Amino acid sequence: MRTIRLGLIGAGGIAQAHCRAVSEVEGLEVVAISDIVPERAEKTAADFSIPAVYTDYNKMLAQADIDAVTVCTPTALHAAPTITALKAGKHVLCEKPMEATLDSAAEMVRTAHATGRILMVALKLRFSPQVITARRVVEEGTLGDLYYAECVADRRRGNPGGSFVRKDTAGFGAAADIGVYALDTALYIMGHPKPVSVAAITSNYLSKHNPAVLGAWNPDVTNTEVEDFGVAWVRFENGIRMVFKTSWCMHLDSLGGTFFLGTKAGLRIGVSEVKGPEEGVWVYRDEFGTLTNTNALFLRPLQGIELFKRENAAFADAVREGKPSPIDPDGMLLTNVIIQGVIDSAAAGGREVEVTVPKTV
């Protein structure tokens, strides 16, 4: 098995998870790392035995013997290193969400198509047995024609603070941080229908005005510049309607669950950040002249870095075998279309706004 040699751009918290995962994936190795903070890059290099350290990713791309890069910079700083790496002939695994603006995300996808290199966004839940099973249920026609869905990713007091709450580094708040998991999961399960309009409300009142409380992730997040709560009504070209709900901060234990309604059956899913009453997959339908509930058994929740290992292994295999991206970037781009619609609609007082999927080829 040919070993895929990786360069890592960004040495923050999520980079540590990728390094731990790569260390346990056969045929994949991090051989270079770049970060604008030298001490951070050097510490990560020492912790994971990475031989080459840079403070400029352009030099790393030019000098290091690498096949691909993993981009772990803050969200609003994804596009530049991704596009530069693709143009340098490297394949790219970019942390979620794709980017802070729809225009930047679309340019990333265009560059991948133009260069013929793999662009994969790291959506770890795509590799969970729950999401894989739910997608199969829909693909096999079990639900009939889908007409309504709700997707939820929430926390009660889980504002992460740091670069996540600044517009210049994050661009968006909860909708892009944890909400992207719910959006991507829902779009993937439904077969990536094309969104045509969004009506939404957002807020960051609780982060900015509530005093610290026991149980909150951070003692003080009053400097939050992005939304910590959002709800949207999304219309799709094929007639499906979906409610998208996400929260870092709220006076409630849950915003509900993630489910899909069809003409033949309904499906509920719970997995990690994509919330349900509990983890698993359930199908609800009429059978044998009665109401039946089918629980997909043996879907063990994956713990620790297992999902990171699976996504990195899939990326390495695609690079090694010349396969398409394990996560189609054009499908992933739809999450940016909807999130941009959330921000635009909220800025317009919640008025429904039309959204357009950019051309990428």
Stockholm file with secondary structure:
# STOCKHOLM 1.0

chainA/1-361         MRTIRLGLIGAGGIAQAHCRAVSEVEGLEVVAISDIVPERAEKTAADFSIPAVYTDYNKMLAQADIDAVTVCTPTALHAAPTITALKAGKHVLCEKPMEATLDSAAEMVRTAHATGRILMVALKLRFSPQVITARRVVEEGTLGDLYYAECVADRRRGNPGGSFVRKDTAGFGAAADIGVYALDTALYIMGHPKPVSVAAITSNYLSKHNPAVLGAWNPDVTNTEVEDFGVAWVRFENGIRMVFKTSWCMHLDSLGGTFFLGTKAGLRIGVSEVKGPEEGVWVYRDEFGTLTNTNALFLRPLQGIELFKRENAAFADAVREGKPSPIDPDGMLLTNVIIQGVIDSAAAGGREVEVTVPKTV
#=GR chainA/1-361 SS CCCEEEEEECCSHHHHHHHHHHTTSTTEEEEEEECSSHHHHHHHHHHHTCCEEESCHHHHHHHSCCSEEEECSCGGGSHHHHHHHHHTTCEEEEESSSCSSHHHHHHHHHHHHHHTCCEEEECGGGGSHHHHHHHHHHHTTTTCSEEEEEEEEECSBCCCCGGGGCTTTTSSCHHHHTHHHHHHHHHHHHTCCCEEEEEEEEECHHHHHSCCCTTCSSSCCTTCCSCSEEEEEEEETTSCEEEEEEESBCSSSCCCCEEEEESSEEEEEEBTTBCCSSSEEEEEEEETTEEEEEECTTCCCCCTTHHHHHHHHHHHHHHHHTCCCSSCHHHHHHHHHHHHHHHHHHHTTTCCEECCCCCCC
#=GC SS_cons         CCCEEEEEECCSHHHHHHHHHHTTSTTEEEEEEECSSHHHHHHHHHHHTCCEEESCHHHHHHHSCCSEEEECSCGGGSHHHHHHHHHTTCEEEEESSSCSSHHHHHHHHHHHHHHTCCEEEECGGGGSHHHHHHHHHHHTTTTCSEEEEEEEEECSBCCCCGGGGCTTTTSSCHHHHTHHHHHHHHHHHHTCCCEEEEEEEEECHHHHHSCCCTTCSSSCCTTCCSCSEEEEEEEETTSCEEEEEEESBCSSSCCCCEEEEESSEEEEEEBTTBCCSSSEEEEEEEETTEEEEEECTTCCCCCTTHHHHHHHHHHHHHHHHTCCCSSCHHHHHHHHHHHHHHHHHHHTTTCCEECCCCCCC
//
